[in-house]
């Protein structure tokens, strides 16, 4: 915080807005109040890092008349930068043409932008497009999506709406500060995913967030160079979405920054995505070059696949050996086991080069061996069951059909998939997950820490996780989990899907699942949050009287086990966690 004086807004700000969103309704300009809070927050938090253009925007915004400020915020919070005035009707703002005058004077709105015919197809009704093209009779049966082709050379033109359509009943405005506001949004949230609408959802009470202390050292950006790199990565992602030529996108990728691991992780993912597209276009040498530059967790295995396609088998085996000696995660181990027999065969090697690390075998599950042909188990180490069920009427998910069939009053079967074990972990370790560490939380709208999927997520909180997991040995975990369930109900969490499980089901699960099994599963989650939050079995059957349970993975006709499911099944078998795979056929159909 740089201690700058607060901006003075002509319409005033609620007294509490400087610290949090205001939740009292009705407030017709709540979205404007929230946007003001964001600007003040950015100014306080990043004052010395703001560019002159950003400072000027904040100063000029504070001087706008109320309705002009409200109109521009309404537009900023919507998608795109082109808007018909007839779609900008808000009771609290009034005629948009009047509210827009100060914005046009500032150059923030263009009241007469050149628009393309594809843009018109987005903004206008089909009957209006017919009028522009002069379509009559049967020609009006053409679908809206086909009008661009029908327009011919017109489709390549760009001109103001009144030149396309002199009788137009309204106008089109273009927001010329969209890029600047995107940059401010990225600075505020510290990610590409969240939008200004988060304010609205939080203000209306739809989303609730954990309150975390935000210290100055925890801010997302420490230098202006970091802001510029982050925005450049976002710009490249937008170019990819617009199907821009890959070489143009690649030329726009910023240089790496060694002082910001989380920004470099996003840059690595961008390079990985570009390499994937080159590979899809069969430009294998270019794809290989870019995979090599990326530090994305899956980049090495993709590079091996590209080397294989280029028939550079010796290089592929060398890189595979590096993966086997120092795998990044279980997925690399699994994929390496799958590709190695094929590379050996193509290279003329008769004796497979096996990774003999005890830890690797342990991670994939003792006794679980991959087939040389496909990297899948030759024989299942876990139990299998087969059910031939009547086709459900009315239709329902196969998992629910199995749950209904297997459930008894003494041993209910619950459809949990990835929700139960994740929730138990998230509730027990809530304080560690939301610990206010530097760089973990940048604003008040985090569903979880920014470094959740980073390799050092656990190590940075090692003592906190150790304290929480120790409750599994003392027996205190049950009280902690149930207390957190009540205390934190509805607050956004990366592990807890509220509504997916009831307190009664939670208590039953705690009665039946041994603490030692929870310990093993939680340790696995922490080992690789990105890879292990999914792939868990679909169902759990619980015998309260006997204090036992079993996990059930359900596969309907034609369905097969996915890689992450195979890894969880192998893990369960290795640690004597009861699990089985239930294969379902429908009566009267071929199995």
DOFILUM-473616 format. One record per residue (C-alpha): residue number from 1; residue in three letters; x, y, z. Coordinates in Angstrom, 1 decimal. Layout:
N
   seq   type       c1       c2       c3
   NUM    ALA        X        Y        Z
...
END
This chain:
591
   seq   type       c1       c2       c3
     1    UNK      0.0      0.0      0.0
     2    UNK      1.6      3.3     -1.1
     3    UNK     -0.6      5.6      1.0
     4    UNK     -1.9      7.6     -1.9
     5    UNK     -5.0      9.8     -1.3
     6    UNK     -8.2      8.2     -2.3
     7    UNK     -9.9      9.3     -5.5
     8    UNK    -12.9     11.5     -5.1
     9    UNK    -16.0     10.2     -7.0
    10    UNK    -18.7     12.7     -7.8
    11    UNK    -21.4     10.2     -6.9
    12    UNK    -19.7      9.1     -3.7
    13    UNK    -18.7      5.7     -2.4
    14    UNK    -20.3      3.7      0.4
    15    UNK    -18.4      4.0      3.6
    16    UNK    -17.5      0.3      3.8
    17    UNK    -16.6     -0.1      0.1
    18    UNK    -12.9      0.5      0.6
    19    UNK    -12.6     -2.8      2.5
    20    UNK    -15.1     -5.1      1.0
    21    UNK    -18.0     -5.4     -1.3
    22    UNK    -21.3     -3.9      0.0
    23    UNK    -24.0     -6.5      0.2
    24    UNK    -27.0     -4.3      1.2
    25    UNK    -29.8     -4.3     -1.5
    26    UNK    -31.4     -2.7     -3.3
    27    UNK    -28.5     -0.7     -4.7
    28    UNK    -29.0      0.0     -8.4
    29    UNK    -25.3      0.9     -8.9
    30    UNK    -23.8     -2.0     -6.9
    31    UNK    -21.7     -3.1     -9.9
    32    UNK    -20.3      0.5    -10.1
    33    UNK    -19.5      0.5     -6.4
    34    UNK    -17.7     -2.8     -6.7
    35    UNK    -15.7     -1.7     -9.8
    36    UNK    -14.7      1.4     -7.8
    37    UNK    -13.5     -0.9     -5.0
    38    UNK    -11.4     -2.8     -7.5
    39    UNK     -9.8      0.4     -8.9
    40    UNK     -9.0      1.7     -5.4
    41    UNK     -7.6     -1.7     -4.5
    42    UNK     -5.3     -1.8     -7.5
    43    UNK     -4.2      1.8     -6.9
    44    UNK     -3.3      1.0     -3.3
    45    UNK     -1.7     -2.3     -4.0
    46    UNK      0.2     -1.6     -7.2
    47    UNK      0.5      2.2     -7.2
    48    UNK      4.2      2.3     -8.1
    49    UNK      3.7     -0.3    -10.8
    50    UNK      0.9      1.3    -12.7
    51    UNK      1.5      2.6    -16.2
    52    UNK      0.7      6.3    -17.0
    53    UNK     -2.3      5.1    -19.1
    54    UNK     -3.7      3.1    -16.2
    55    UNK     -3.2      6.0    -13.8
    56    UNK     -4.9      8.4    -16.2
    57    UNK     -7.9      6.0    -16.7
    58    UNK     -8.4      5.8    -12.9
    59    UNK     -8.3      9.5    -12.5
    60    UNK    -10.6     10.3    -15.4
    61    UNK    -13.0      7.5    -14.4
    62    UNK    -13.4      9.1    -11.0
    63    UNK    -14.5     12.4    -12.6
    64    UNK    -17.2     10.8    -14.8
    65    UNK    -20.9     11.6    -14.2
    66    UNK    -22.7      8.8    -12.5
    67    UNK    -24.6      7.4    -15.5
    68    UNK    -21.6      7.6    -17.8
    69    UNK    -19.5      5.6    -15.3
    70    UNK    -22.3      3.1    -14.9
    71    UNK    -22.6      2.6    -18.6
    72    UNK    -18.9      2.0    -19.2
    73    UNK    -18.8     -0.5    -16.3
    74    UNK    -21.8     -2.3    -17.7
    75    UNK    -20.0     -2.6    -21.1
    76    UNK    -16.7     -3.6    -19.5
    77    UNK    -18.4     -6.4    -17.6
    78    UNK    -19.9     -7.9    -20.8
    79    UNK    -18.2     -9.9    -23.4
    80    UNK    -16.7     -8.3    -26.5
    81    UNK    -16.2     -4.7    -27.4
    82    UNK    -19.1     -4.0    -29.8
    83    UNK    -22.6     -3.2    -28.5
    84    UNK    -25.8     -2.1    -30.0
    85    UNK    -27.3      0.8    -28.2
    86    UNK    -30.7     -1.0    -28.1
    87    UNK    -29.0     -3.7    -26.0
    88    UNK    -27.7     -1.1    -23.5
    89    UNK    -31.0     -0.3    -21.9
    90    UNK    -30.7     -0.2    -18.1
    91    UNK    -33.3      1.5    -15.9
    92    UNK    -30.8      3.2    -13.6
    93    UNK    -28.8      4.6    -16.6
    94    UNK    -31.5      5.8    -19.0
    95    UNK    -30.9      6.5    -22.7
    96    UNK    -27.4      5.2    -23.5
    97    UNK    -26.9      7.9    -26.1
    98    UNK    -26.9     10.5    -23.4
    99    UNK    -24.8      8.6    -20.9
   100    UNK    -22.2      7.9    -23.6
   101    UNK    -21.4     11.6    -24.4
   102    UNK    -18.6     12.0    -21.8
   103    UNK    -17.2      8.6    -22.8
   104    UNK    -17.1      9.6    -26.4
   105    UNK    -15.4     12.9    -25.5
   106    UNK    -12.7     11.0    -23.7
   107    UNK    -12.2      8.6    -26.6
   108    UNK    -13.3      5.6    -24.6
   109    UNK    -16.2      4.9    -26.9
   110    UNK    -16.2      5.0    -30.6
   111    UNK    -19.8      5.9    -31.6
   112    UNK    -19.3      5.0    -35.3
   113    UNK    -16.8      2.1    -35.6
   114    UNK    -16.1      0.2    -38.8
   115    UNK    -17.7     -3.2    -38.3
   116    UNK    -17.4     -6.3    -40.5
   117    UNK    -20.2     -8.3    -41.8
   118    UNK    -19.4    -11.3    -39.5
   119    UNK    -19.7     -8.7    -36.6
   120    UNK    -23.1     -7.7    -38.0
   121    UNK    -24.2    -11.3    -38.0
   122    UNK    -23.4    -11.4    -34.3
   123    UNK    -25.1     -8.2    -33.4
   124    UNK    -28.2     -8.0    -35.7
   125    UNK    -31.3    -10.1    -36.1
   126    UNK    -31.7    -12.2    -39.2
   127    UNK    -34.5    -10.0    -40.6
   128    UNK    -32.2     -7.0    -40.3
   129    UNK    -29.5     -8.8    -42.2
   130    UNK    -32.0     -9.7    -44.9
   131    UNK    -32.7     -6.0    -45.3
   132    UNK    -29.0     -5.1    -45.6
   133    UNK    -28.5     -7.8    -48.2
   134    UNK    -31.8     -7.0    -50.0
   135    UNK    -33.0    -10.6    -49.7
   136    UNK    -36.5    -11.3    -50.8
   137    UNK    -38.8    -14.3    -51.1
   138    UNK    -37.2    -17.8    -50.9
   139    UNK    -33.8    -16.3    -50.2
   140    UNK    -35.0    -15.5    -46.7
   141    UNK    -35.0    -19.2    -45.8
   142    UNK    -31.2    -19.1    -45.6
   143    UNK    -29.9    -19.8    -42.1
   144    UNK    -28.2    -16.9    -40.3
   145    UNK    -24.9    -18.8    -40.2
   146    UNK    -24.9    -19.1    -44.0
   147    UNK    -25.4    -15.4    -44.7
   148    UNK    -21.7    -14.7    -44.6
   149    UNK    -21.1    -16.9    -47.6
   150    UNK    -24.2    -15.5    -49.3
   151    UNK    -22.8    -11.9    -48.8
   152    UNK    -19.9    -12.7    -51.0
   153    UNK    -17.4     -9.8    -51.3
   154    UNK    -19.5     -7.8    -48.9
   155    UNK    -18.4    -10.1    -46.1
   156    UNK    -14.9     -8.7    -46.4
   157    UNK    -15.9     -5.1    -46.0
   158    UNK    -15.7     -3.0    -42.8
   159    UNK    -17.8      0.1    -42.5
   160    UNK    -20.0      1.9    -39.9
   161    UNK    -23.5      0.6    -39.3
   162    UNK    -25.1      3.6    -41.0
   163    UNK    -23.3      2.8    -44.2
   164    UNK    -24.3     -0.9    -44.0
   165    UNK    -27.8      0.1    -43.2
   166    UNK    -28.8      3.8    -43.5
   167    UNK    -32.2      3.0    -41.9
   168    UNK    -30.7      1.5    -38.8
   169    UNK    -32.9      2.3    -35.8
   170    UNK    -29.9      2.5    -33.4
   171    UNK    -26.1      2.6    -33.4
   172    UNK    -23.2      0.4    -32.5
   173    UNK    -20.6      1.5    -29.9
   174    UNK    -17.1      0.1    -29.6
   175    UNK    -15.3      0.2    -26.3
   176    UNK    -11.8      1.4    -27.0
   177    UNK    -10.5      0.8    -23.5
   178    UNK    -11.2     -2.9    -23.5
   179    UNK     -7.5     -3.9    -23.7
   180    UNK     -6.6     -1.6    -20.8
   181    UNK     -9.5     -2.9    -18.7
   182    UNK     -8.5     -6.5    -19.5
   183    UNK     -5.0     -5.6    -18.2
   184    UNK     -6.5     -4.2    -15.0
   185    UNK     -8.7     -7.3    -14.6
   186    UNK     -5.7     -9.6    -15.0
   187    UNK     -3.8     -7.5    -12.4
   188    UNK     -6.6     -7.7     -9.9
   189    UNK     -7.4    -11.4    -10.2
   190    UNK     -3.9    -12.7    -11.0
   191    UNK     -5.4    -15.3    -13.4
   192    UNK     -7.0    -15.6    -16.8
   193    UNK    -10.1    -17.3    -15.6
   194    UNK    -12.0    -14.9    -13.4
   195    UNK    -13.9    -11.9    -14.8
   196    UNK    -15.5     -8.8    -13.4
   197    UNK    -18.7    -10.7    -13.0
   198    UNK    -17.2    -12.3     -9.9
   199    UNK    -18.1     -9.0     -8.2
   200    UNK    -21.7     -9.4     -9.1
   201    UNK    -21.9    -13.1     -8.0
   202    UNK    -20.3    -12.3     -4.7
   203    UNK    -22.4     -9.2     -4.1
   204    UNK    -25.6    -11.2     -4.7
   205    UNK    -24.4    -13.9     -2.3
   206    UNK    -24.2    -16.6     -5.0
   207    UNK    -20.5    -17.2     -4.3
   208    UNK    -18.9    -16.9     -0.9
   209    UNK    -15.1    -16.8     -0.4
   210    UNK    -12.8    -17.6      2.5
   211    UNK    -11.5    -14.4      4.1
   212    UNK     -7.7    -14.5      3.9
   213    UNK     -5.3    -11.8      5.1
   214    UNK     -3.7    -10.1      2.1
   215    UNK     -0.2     -8.8      3.0
   216    UNK      1.7     -6.6      0.6
   217    UNK      4.3     -9.3     -0.1
   218    UNK      1.5    -11.6     -1.2
   219    UNK      0.5     -9.5     -4.2
   220    UNK      0.6    -11.2     -7.5
   221    UNK      3.1     -8.8     -9.2
   222    UNK      6.2     -7.3     -7.7
   223    UNK      7.5     -5.6    -10.9
   224    UNK      6.1     -3.9    -14.0
   225    UNK      7.9     -6.5    -16.1
   226    UNK      5.8     -9.2    -14.5
   227    UNK      2.6     -7.4    -15.3
   228    UNK      3.7     -7.0    -19.0
   229    UNK      4.7    -10.6    -19.3
   230    UNK      1.4    -11.8    -17.8
   231    UNK     -0.6     -9.7    -20.1
   232    UNK      1.4    -10.8    -23.1
   233    UNK      0.7    -14.4    -22.3
   234    UNK     -3.0    -13.6    -22.0
   235    UNK     -2.8    -11.9    -25.4
   236    UNK     -1.2    -15.0    -27.0
   237    UNK     -4.0    -17.1    -25.6
   238    UNK     -6.6    -14.8    -27.2
   239    UNK     -4.7    -15.0    -30.5
   240    UNK     -4.9    -18.8    -30.3
   241    UNK     -8.6    -18.7    -29.6
   242    UNK     -9.0    -16.5    -32.7
   243    UNK     -7.1    -19.2    -34.7
   244    UNK     -4.3    -16.7    -35.6
   245    UNK     -1.3    -18.1    -37.5
   246    UNK      0.9    -20.1    -35.2
   247    UNK      4.1    -18.3    -36.2
   248    UNK      2.5    -15.0    -35.4
   249    UNK      1.4    -16.3    -32.0
   250    UNK      4.8    -17.7    -31.3
   251    UNK      6.5    -14.4    -32.2
   252    UNK      4.3    -12.8    -29.5
   253    UNK      5.3    -15.2    -26.7
   254    UNK      7.3    -13.2    -24.1
   255    UNK     10.7    -14.1    -22.9
   256    UNK     10.9    -16.1    -19.7
   257    UNK     11.1    -14.4    -16.3
   258    UNK     13.3    -16.2    -13.8
   259    UNK     11.9    -14.4    -10.7
   260    UNK      8.2    -15.5    -11.0
   261    UNK      7.6    -19.2    -11.1
   262    UNK      3.8    -19.0    -11.4
   263    UNK      4.0    -16.7    -14.4
   264    UNK      6.6    -19.0    -16.0
   265    UNK      4.2    -21.9    -15.4
   266    UNK      1.5    -20.1    -17.5
   267    UNK      4.1    -19.4    -20.2
   268    UNK      5.1    -23.1    -20.2
   269    UNK      1.5    -24.1    -20.7
   270    UNK      1.1    -21.6    -23.6
   271    UNK      4.2    -23.1    -25.3
   272    UNK      2.8    -26.5    -24.7
   273    UNK     -0.5    -25.6    -26.4
   274    UNK      1.2    -24.1    -29.3
   275    UNK      3.4    -27.2    -29.8
   276    UNK      0.2    -29.3    -29.6
   277    UNK     -1.3    -27.4    -32.5
   278    UNK      1.9    -27.7    -34.6
   279    UNK      1.8    -31.4    -33.9
   280    UNK     -1.8    -31.6    -35.0
   281    UNK     -0.8    -29.9    -38.2
   282    UNK      2.0    -32.6    -38.6
   283    UNK      4.7    -30.0    -38.4
   284    UNK      6.7    -32.3    -36.2
   285    UNK     10.1    -30.7    -36.1
   286    UNK      8.6    -27.3    -35.1
   287    UNK      6.4    -29.1    -32.5
   288    UNK      9.5    -30.8    -31.0
   289    UNK     11.4    -27.6    -30.8
   290    UNK      8.6    -25.9    -28.8
   291    UNK      8.0    -28.9    -26.6
   292    UNK     11.6    -28.8    -25.7
   293    UNK     11.3    -25.1    -24.7
   294    UNK      8.3    -25.8    -22.4
   295    UNK      8.5    -26.9    -18.8
   296    UNK      4.9    -28.1    -18.8
   297    UNK      4.5    -31.5    -16.9
   298    UNK      3.4    -33.3    -20.1
   299    UNK      5.9    -31.7    -22.5
   300    UNK      8.6    -34.4    -22.2
   301    UNK      6.2    -37.3    -23.0
   302    UNK      4.8    -35.4    -26.0
   303    UNK      8.3    -34.7    -27.2
   304    UNK      9.0    -38.5    -27.0
   305    UNK      5.9    -39.1    -29.1
   306    UNK      7.0    -36.6    -31.7
   307    UNK     10.5    -38.1    -31.9
   308    UNK      8.9    -41.4    -32.5
   309    UNK      6.8    -40.0    -35.4
   310    UNK     10.1    -38.6    -36.8
   311    UNK     11.6    -42.1    -36.4
   312    UNK     14.4    -40.7    -34.2
   313    UNK     14.1    -43.7    -31.9
   314    UNK     17.5    -43.4    -30.2
   315    UNK     16.8    -39.8    -29.1
   316    UNK     13.3    -40.8    -28.0
   317    UNK     14.8    -43.6    -25.8
   318    UNK     17.3    -41.3    -24.4
   319    UNK     14.6    -38.8    -23.3
   320    UNK     12.5    -41.7    -22.1
   321    UNK     15.4    -42.8    -19.9
   322    UNK     15.6    -39.3    -18.4
   323    UNK     11.9    -39.5    -17.6
   324    UNK     12.2    -42.9    -15.9
   325    UNK     15.1    -41.8    -13.8
   326    UNK     13.4    -38.6    -12.6
   327    UNK      9.6    -38.8    -13.3
   328    UNK      7.6    -35.6    -12.6
   329    UNK      4.5    -37.5    -11.5
   330    UNK      2.6    -40.8    -11.8
   331    UNK      1.3    -39.9    -15.2
   332    UNK      4.8    -39.8    -16.6
   333    UNK      5.5    -43.2    -15.1
   334    UNK      2.4    -44.6    -16.6
   335    UNK      2.9    -43.1    -20.1
   336    UNK      6.6    -44.1    -20.1
   337    UNK      5.6    -47.7    -19.3
   338    UNK      3.2    -47.6    -22.2
   339    UNK      5.5    -46.1    -24.9
   340    UNK      8.7    -48.0    -24.0
   341    UNK      7.8    -51.4    -25.4
   342    UNK      6.8    -49.8    -28.7
   343    UNK     10.1    -47.8    -28.9
   344    UNK     12.1    -50.9    -28.0
   345    UNK     10.4    -52.9    -30.8
   346    UNK     11.0    -50.1    -33.3
   347    UNK     14.6    -49.8    -32.2
   348    UNK     15.2    -53.5    -32.4
   349    UNK     15.7    -53.8    -28.7
   350    UNK     14.6    -57.2    -27.4
   351    UNK     15.1    -56.7    -23.7
   352    UNK     13.0    -53.8    -22.3
   353    UNK     14.8    -51.1    -20.4
   354    UNK     12.9    -51.1    -17.1
   355    UNK     12.8    -48.3    -14.6
   356    UNK     13.8    -50.2    -11.5
   357    UNK     13.1    -47.5     -8.9
   358    UNK     11.3    -48.9     -5.9
   359    UNK      9.4    -45.7     -5.4
   360    UNK      8.1    -45.7     -9.0
   361    UNK      6.8    -49.3     -8.6
   362    UNK      5.3    -48.3     -5.3
   363    UNK      3.6    -45.2     -6.7
   364    UNK      1.8    -47.1     -9.5
   365    UNK      0.8    -49.9     -7.1
   366    UNK      2.7    -53.1     -6.1
   367    UNK      1.7    -56.0     -8.3
   368    UNK      0.4    -53.8    -11.0
   369    UNK      2.2    -54.5    -14.3
   370    UNK      1.7    -52.7    -17.5
   371    UNK      1.2    -54.8    -20.7
   372    UNK      4.0    -54.3    -23.2
   373    UNK      1.5    -53.6    -26.0
   374    UNK     -0.7    -50.9    -24.4
   375    UNK      0.7    -50.1    -21.0
   376    UNK     -2.5    -51.6    -19.4
   377    UNK     -2.7    -54.3    -16.8
   378    UNK     -2.5    -57.9    -18.2
   379    UNK     -4.6    -59.0    -15.2
   380    UNK     -6.5    -56.9    -12.8
   381    UNK     -5.1    -57.0     -9.3
   382    UNK     -8.3    -55.6     -7.9
   383    UNK    -11.7    -57.4     -7.7
   384    UNK    -14.2    -57.3    -10.6
   385    UNK    -17.9    -57.8    -10.6
   386    UNK    -20.4    -58.1    -13.5
   387    UNK    -24.0    -57.0    -13.3
   388    UNK    -26.7    -57.7    -15.9
   389    UNK    -29.3    -55.1    -15.1
   390    UNK    -32.7    -54.2    -16.7
   391    UNK    -32.4    -51.0    -18.6
   392    UNK    -33.6    -48.3    -16.3
   393    UNK    -37.0    -46.6    -17.0
   394    UNK    -36.9    -43.7    -16.8
   395    UNK    -33.2    -43.6    -18.0
   396    UNK    -30.6    -42.8    -15.5
   397    UNK    -26.8    -42.7    -15.2
   398    UNK    -25.3    -46.2    -15.1
   399    UNK    -23.6    -45.3    -11.8
   400    UNK    -27.0    -44.5    -10.2
   401    UNK    -28.5    -47.7    -11.6
   402    UNK    -25.7    -49.7     -9.9
   403    UNK    -26.1    -47.7     -6.7
   404    UNK    -29.9    -48.4     -6.6
   405    UNK    -29.3    -52.1     -7.3
   406    UNK    -26.5    -52.7     -4.7
   407    UNK    -27.9    -50.5     -1.9
   408    UNK    -29.5    -52.1      1.2
   409    UNK    -30.7    -50.5      4.4
   410    UNK    -27.7    -51.8      6.2
   411    UNK    -25.2    -51.0      3.5
   412    UNK    -26.2    -47.9      1.4
   413    UNK    -24.3    -47.1     -1.8
   414    UNK    -23.6    -43.4     -2.4
   415    UNK    -22.6    -41.9     -5.8
   416    UNK    -19.6    -39.8     -4.8
   417    UNK    -17.0    -40.0     -7.6
   418    UNK    -14.4    -37.4     -6.9
   419    UNK    -16.3    -35.6     -4.1
   420    UNK    -16.1    -37.6     -0.9
   421    UNK    -12.3    -38.1     -0.4
   422    UNK    -11.6    -34.6     -1.7
   423    UNK    -14.1    -33.1      0.7
   424    UNK    -12.8    -35.0      3.7
   425    UNK     -9.3    -33.8      2.9
   426    UNK    -10.4    -30.3      2.1
   427    UNK    -12.3    -30.0      5.4
   428    UNK     -9.5    -31.5      7.6
   429    UNK     -6.8    -29.4      6.0
   430    UNK     -8.8    -26.2      5.4
   431    UNK     -6.5    -23.9      7.4
   432    UNK     -3.4    -25.2      5.6
   433    UNK     -5.1    -24.8      2.2
   434    UNK     -6.1    -21.2      2.9
   435    UNK     -2.9    -20.2      4.8
   436    UNK     -2.0    -16.6      3.8
   437    UNK      1.4    -17.3      2.4
   438    UNK      3.2    -14.9      0.0
   439    UNK      1.9    -15.3     -3.5
   440    UNK     -0.9    -17.6     -2.5
   441    UNK     -3.8    -15.1     -2.4
   442    UNK     -3.9    -11.9     -4.5
   443    UNK     -7.5    -10.7     -3.9
   444    UNK    -10.7    -11.5     -2.1
   445    UNK    -12.2    -13.9     -4.7
   446    UNK    -10.0    -17.0     -4.6
   447    UNK    -11.6    -20.4     -4.6
   448    UNK     -8.2    -21.7     -3.5
   449    UNK     -4.5    -20.7     -3.4
   450    UNK     -2.9    -19.6     -6.6
   451    UNK     -0.1    -22.2     -6.1
   452    UNK     -2.5    -25.1     -5.6
   453    UNK     -1.3    -27.0     -8.7
   454    UNK      2.4    -26.1     -8.3
   455    UNK      5.0    -28.7     -7.3
   456    UNK      5.9    -26.8     -4.0
   457    UNK      2.3    -26.5     -2.8
   458    UNK      2.8    -29.0      0.0
   459    UNK      6.4    -28.1      0.9
   460    UNK      5.5    -24.5      1.5
   461    UNK      2.8    -25.6      4.0
   462    UNK      4.6    -28.7      5.3
   463    UNK      4.3    -28.0      9.0
   464    UNK      0.6    -27.0      8.7
   465    UNK     -0.3    -30.2      6.8
   466    UNK      1.7    -32.3      9.2
   467    UNK     -0.4    -30.8     12.1
   468    UNK     -3.7    -31.5     10.4
   469    UNK     -2.8    -35.0      9.2
   470    UNK     -1.5    -35.8     12.7
   471    UNK     -5.2    -35.7     13.8
   472    UNK     -5.7    -38.9     11.9
   473    UNK     -3.5    -40.6     14.5
   474    UNK     -5.1    -39.0     17.6
   475    UNK     -8.7    -39.4     16.4
   476    UNK     -9.3    -35.6     16.5
   477    UNK     -9.9    -35.5     12.7
   478    UNK    -13.6    -36.5     12.9
   479    UNK    -14.5    -33.5     15.1
   480    UNK    -12.4    -31.2     13.0
   481    UNK    -14.0    -32.3      9.7
   482    UNK    -17.6    -32.1     11.0
   483    UNK    -16.9    -28.7     12.6
   484    UNK    -15.5    -27.3      9.3
   485    UNK    -18.4    -28.7      7.4
   486    UNK    -20.8    -26.6      9.5
   487    UNK    -18.5    -23.5      9.9
   488    UNK    -17.4    -23.2      6.2
   489    UNK    -20.6    -24.4      4.5
   490    UNK    -21.0    -22.8      1.1
   491    UNK    -17.6    -21.1      1.0
   492    UNK    -15.7    -21.8     -2.3
   493    UNK    -13.1    -24.5     -2.0
   494    UNK    -10.9    -26.4     -4.5
   495    UNK    -11.7    -29.6     -2.7
   496    UNK    -15.2    -29.3     -1.3
   497    UNK    -18.2    -29.5     -3.7
   498    UNK    -21.0    -28.2     -1.4
   499    UNK    -24.3    -30.0     -2.0
   500    UNK    -22.6    -33.1     -3.3
   501    UNK    -22.6    -34.8      0.1
   502    UNK    -24.7    -34.4      3.2
   503    UNK    -23.6    -34.2      6.8
   504    UNK    -25.3    -37.6      7.4
   505    UNK    -23.3    -39.2      4.6
   506    UNK    -20.1    -37.5      5.8
   507    UNK    -20.6    -39.0      9.3
   508    UNK    -21.4    -42.4      7.9
   509    UNK    -18.2    -42.3      5.8
   510    UNK    -16.1    -41.3      8.9
   511    UNK    -17.7    -44.3     10.8
   512    UNK    -16.6    -46.7      8.1
   513    UNK    -13.3    -45.6      6.5
   514    UNK    -10.3    -46.2      8.7
   515    UNK     -8.1    -43.3      9.5
   516    UNK     -5.1    -45.2      8.1
   517    UNK     -6.8    -45.3      4.7
   518    UNK     -7.7    -41.6      4.8
   519    UNK     -4.0    -40.9      5.6
   520    UNK     -2.8    -42.8      2.5
   521    UNK     -5.4    -41.1      0.3
   522    UNK     -4.6    -37.7      1.6
   523    UNK     -0.9    -38.2      1.2
   524    UNK     -1.5    -39.2     -2.5
   525    UNK     -3.6    -36.1     -3.1
   526    UNK     -0.9    -33.9     -1.7
   527    UNK      1.8    -35.6     -3.8
   528    UNK      0.1    -34.4     -7.0
   529    UNK     -3.0    -32.3     -6.6
   530    UNK     -3.3    -31.7    -10.3
   531    UNK     -3.3    -35.4    -11.2
   532    UNK     -5.0    -37.0     -8.2
   533    UNK     -8.1    -34.9     -7.5
   534    UNK     -9.8    -36.9    -10.2
   535    UNK    -10.1    -40.5    -11.2
   536    UNK    -11.5    -41.7     -7.9
   537    UNK    -14.1    -44.5     -7.9
   538    UNK    -17.7    -43.6     -8.6
   539    UNK    -19.5    -45.2     -5.7
   540    UNK    -18.8    -46.1     -2.0
   541    UNK    -20.7    -48.7     -0.1
   542    UNK    -20.8    -48.3      3.7
   543    UNK    -21.5    -50.9      6.4
   544    UNK    -21.9    -48.9      9.6
   545    UNK    -22.5    -51.9     11.9
   546    UNK    -19.3    -53.5     10.6
   547    UNK    -17.4    -50.3     10.2
   548    UNK    -16.2    -51.2      6.8
   549    UNK    -16.6    -50.0      3.2
   550    UNK    -15.7    -50.6     -0.4
   551    UNK    -15.1    -48.3     -3.4
   552    UNK    -16.7    -49.2     -6.7
   553    UNK    -15.7    -48.0    -10.1
   554    UNK    -18.6    -48.5    -12.6
   555    UNK    -18.2    -49.1    -16.3
   556    UNK    -21.1    -49.3    -18.6
   557    UNK    -21.2    -51.1    -22.0
   558    UNK    -18.4    -49.9    -24.2
   559    UNK    -16.8    -47.9    -21.4
   560    UNK    -13.2    -48.5    -20.3
   561    UNK    -10.9    -47.5    -17.5
   562    UNK     -9.1    -44.2    -18.0
   563    UNK     -5.5    -43.6    -17.0
   564    UNK     -6.2    -41.6    -13.9
   565    UNK     -8.7    -44.3    -12.8
   566    UNK     -6.1    -47.0    -13.4
   567    UNK     -3.7    -45.2    -11.2
   568    UNK     -6.2    -44.9     -8.3
   569    UNK     -7.2    -48.5     -8.6
   570    UNK     -3.6    -49.6     -8.5
   571    UNK     -2.9    -47.3     -5.5
   572    UNK     -5.9    -48.7     -3.6
   573    UNK     -4.8    -52.3     -4.3
   574    UNK     -1.3    -51.5     -3.1
   575    UNK     -2.5    -50.2      0.2
   576    UNK     -5.3    -52.7      0.9
   577    UNK     -8.0    -50.2      0.3
   578    UNK    -11.1    -52.2     -0.7
   579    UNK    -12.0    -51.4     -4.3
   580    UNK    -13.6    -53.2     -7.2
   581    UNK    -14.6    -52.5    -10.8
   582    UNK    -18.3    -53.2    -11.6
   583    UNK    -18.9    -53.9    -15.3
   584    UNK    -22.6    -53.4    -16.3
   585    UNK    -24.5    -54.9    -19.2
   586    UNK    -28.1    -54.2    -19.9
   587    UNK    -30.5    -57.2    -20.1
   588    UNK    -31.4    -58.1    -23.6
   589    UNK    -28.3    -56.6    -25.2
   590    UNK    -25.1    -58.3    -26.2
   591    UNK    -22.4    -58.1    -23.5
END
